[in-house]
Amino acid sequence: MSACAAGIDVGKNFFDVGLAPRGANFRLPNAPKGVAAVIDRLRQAKVQRVALEAIGPYAAALIAALRQHGFEVGVVNPRRIKGFREAEGRRAKTDRLDAGLMARFALSMTDVVRPLPSADQIALKALATRRRQVVEMIAMEKTRLKQAAEPLIIESHRAAIAALTAQRQKLEAEIEQRIAQDPALARRKEILVSLPGIGQQVATVLLTELPELGTIDRRAIASLAGLAPHPHQSGALSGRPQIAGGRPCVRTALYMAGLATCRANPLARRDYKAMRDAGKPAKVAIIAAARKLLVLANILVKNDQTFDPTRVAP
């Protein structure tokens, strides 16, 4: 355990900081001077570990400064903070109370500190997120185009689709260039696209949204991707295991990859058919294929090896 921990509730205008186990609180402006003041106050309090919620872009400068000055920084899923509040039996919620709650969370939870993405990784993820948003807008415009009847409206939709398509292509070119300029990312992408079912876009999603790939075990990586079946059992009741949580964009990309590998890979196609013959729904069989593909990708990235179909057992 850290001797003293801090929790910071980050807002657009202010940082609310709580300390544990002391129970002290203070507020500073979310500005360069405020970031410097937070660092000074945490040093004076001999804080070692800091927890923040993983929401919004307002904490980027503060997180970078905390890392630079040697603090252990944990960026935590808000659902875990909410669960911790419920475990403490508390219902009141304010920025000050949340800061104190996160400080106690940082003091109690040993796994709060995890490797944080670098500035380049954050920028690459932002580009990938924007590309995904543009793709979604293109899909919406295409749906509206099918429903349009007026020539002027049809022309407007087509112009919007053309402009958005140009933006998508520009973003994709920038993402590809940045990956190519990073030898480690370029090698990981080479490994990923060697797998049947994983194409350029799915590989890019895994590189930008799942940087833990190759660094953790198969159960943890499946859980992060939202592909791990979680059991629901209590007493005599034994519910059907279901996937839940994880990162939605990664799960979506891997579902499509699972569908592709069931068509392109004879072994995956055999396993898919076996599950369907056993009465499993098609989606369950595809999810199973996606999970196997992810686990294999995790092993290959860890071992720095491309996929070799001749080494796969029949």
N, C-alpha and C positions, 0 to 999 in steps of 0.2 A: 504493500500500500504506500501511496505517496503521503508524506508527513502533512502536507497542506495542499489542497486542491482548489481550483477555481472553476466556476461555471459562468459563461457569458451569454446573455440573451442579446442577440444582435438585432437592432432595428435600423430603419432607414436613417434616423437622426441620432440615436443614442446607443451606447453600450451599457447594459445593466450587468454589473459584475457581483457575483456572490462568492464568498470564501467559506470553506469547510476544513476543519470542524469549528472554526471560530464563529461562524454565523454572521460575519460582517457583510455589508453591502455598500456599493457606491455606484454612481452613474457618471459617465463621461460622454462627450459628444463623439459621434461617428465621423471623425475627420482626422487628418494626419496628426494634429496635436493631441487629439484624443487617443489615438493608437499609441503614441509615445508615452502618454500619461498612464495608460493601462499597463504597459510594459514596466514602467517605473514602480507603480503601485504593487504589481505582482512580485517584483523582485524584493521590495521592502517586506512583503508578507512572507517571503521565502516559499512561494508557490512553486511546485514542480510540475504538476499536471493540470491541464486546462481542457474543459469539455465545452463544445458548442453544438448547436443543432445544425444539421445539414440542410439548411433552407436558404434559398436566395443568394444573390451575389454580394450582399452588403458586407460580408465578413472576409472577403478575399484579401484585402490589405492587412487586416488584423492577423489572419492566419499566417500569412507570409512573414510578418514581423515576429510573431511568436516562435515560428520555426527557426528564424534567423538568430534569435536570442537564446535558443537552446531549451525551450519549454517542450514538455511532452504534450502533444496536441491530439485530442480526439474529436473528430467530427462525427456526430452520432445521429442515427436515424431518429426522427421525432417520435416514432411509434415506441421506441424503447424508453424515451424520456416520459412519455405518457403512461406507459406501463409501470415505470418506477414511481410516478406520482400516485397511481392507484394502489401500488403495493404499500406505500406509506400511509394510505388511508386519507389522502388529502384531496379536496375538491376545488379549493380556491386557486385561481390562476391569474397572476399578474406578471409583468416583466421582472420585477424584483424577486417575487417568489420563484419564478422559473429559473432565475440565475442561481439562487440558493439550492434549488432542486438539482440542477446540473452539477453544481459543485459537490453535493453529496453523492451523486451518481459517479462522478469521476473518482471520488475517494473510495467508493465501494467496489466498482467494477474493474477487474484486472484487465479486461480485454478492450477497454475504451480507446487505447492508443493503437492506431494502425497506420501503416505507411500512407502518406498523403501524396497525391499526384503532384508532379512538378509543374512549373509554369507552362512549359511546352505541352504537357499532357492536358492541362486545363484548356489551353487555346485550341488544341486539336479536338477535344470533346465539344467545345462550343461550336466549332465549325460543323461537326457531325450532327449536333443537335439542330443547327439552323438548316442543314440539308434535309433532315427528317421533317422539319416544319414546312419547308418548301414543297417537298413531295406530297405531304398531306394537303396543302393548298391546291396543288395541281389536281389531285384526285377530286377535291370538292368542286373545282371549276369544271372538270369534265362531267361530273354529275349534273351540275347546273346547265351545262351546254345541252345535254340530252333533253332537258325539260324546257328549253327556250324555244320560242316560236318566232318572235320578232327578229327580222334581219339585223337590226342595229344591236340587239342584245346578243345575238349569236356572234356577231363580229367582235363585240366587247369581250365575250368569254374566250374566243380564240386568241385574241390579242393578249389577254391575261395569261393564258396557258403558254403562249410562245415566250412571253417575258419571264415567267416563272421557270420555264424549262431552261432558258439561257442562264438564269441565276443558279439553278441546280447544277448545270454543267460547270459553271465557274467555281462553285463550291467544291465539287468533286475533283476538279483539277488541282485546286489548292490543297485539298486533303491528300491527294496522291503525291503531290510534290513534297509535302512535309514528311510524309511517311518515308518516301524514297531518300530524303536527306538524313534520316536517322537510321544508322546501320542496324541497330537493335530492332527497331520497329519493322524495317524492311525485311530482316531475316524472319521475324515472327510471322509476317504476312506471307512470306514464301512458304513457310511450314503450313499455315492454315489453308491456303488455296491448293495445296497438294492433296488435301482430303476430298474425296468424292462428296459432293453436296455443298461444299463451302466455296462460294464464288467471291468475286472482288468486294461486293457490297457487304455480304455477311462478315467477311474477314475484317473489313473496316469497322463495322459495328463492334466486333469482339475486341479489336485493338483499342478503340476509343472508350467503350462502355464497360469493358471487363479487363482492366489492367492487371487484375490478380491472376489471370490465366497463367498457369505454369508455376505458380508460387505457393499454392495451397493444395490440399488433398481433394480427391474426387467428390466426396460428400459435400465439402464446403463450396466447391465451384458449382456443383449442381444446385445447391441452395441459393447461391448468389444469382444464378441465372433464372431462378424460379422454376426449375425442372425437377426438384427433389420431391418425391412423394412423402407427405407427412402423415403419420398414422393418427387416428382418432379412436382411442380405446379407453374404456372406463368400466371396471367390473366385468360383467357378462356382456356388455355392449362392445362390439368390435366393428367400428365404422370403416368404410372403405378409405384407404390412403388417398390423399389428393394433393396436387401441387398447389402452392400458394406463395405469395410474396415474391421476392426477387426483383429483378430489373425488367420492367415490361418490354422495353425495346429489344433487350437481349433475348428474352423468351420468344418474342415474335420472329426475330431474325433466325433463331435456331429452329423454330417450328418449320419455317420454310426450307431451311437446310435439311431438316429431317425428312421432309416430304421429297426433296430432291435426291437425297441419298438412298431412299427407298426405291427410287426409280433407276439410279445410276449404279448402285453398288449391289452386286448379286447377293452378298452375305446379308446386307441390310434388308434386301427384298425378301430373302428367305425367312429372316426373323419376323418381318412384318407379316408375311403370309401365315407363319406359325401362330402368331398372336391372334390374327383374324380368325383362323380356323378354330382356335380355342374359345372363340366367342367374345374377344375383346373389341370394343368400339374402335373405329379407324383412328380417331383422334388420340386415343390412349396408345395405340401402336406407333403412331407418328411421334408422339412425345417421348416414348421409350427409345425410338431411333435417334431423336435429337439429343437425348441425354447420353446415349452411348457415344455419339459423335463428339459431344462436348468433352466427355471424359477422355476419349482418345486424343483430342486436340490438346487437352491439358497435359497429358503424358508426353506428347511429342514436343510441345513447347518447352516443357521442363527439361527434356533430354536433348533439346536442340537438334531434332531429327525430322526430316520430311517423311511423309507417308510412303511406305513401300508395300504395295499390295501382295508382293510375293512372300512377305514375312507374316502375313495374317493367316492364322490357322483356319482351315476349312470348317 
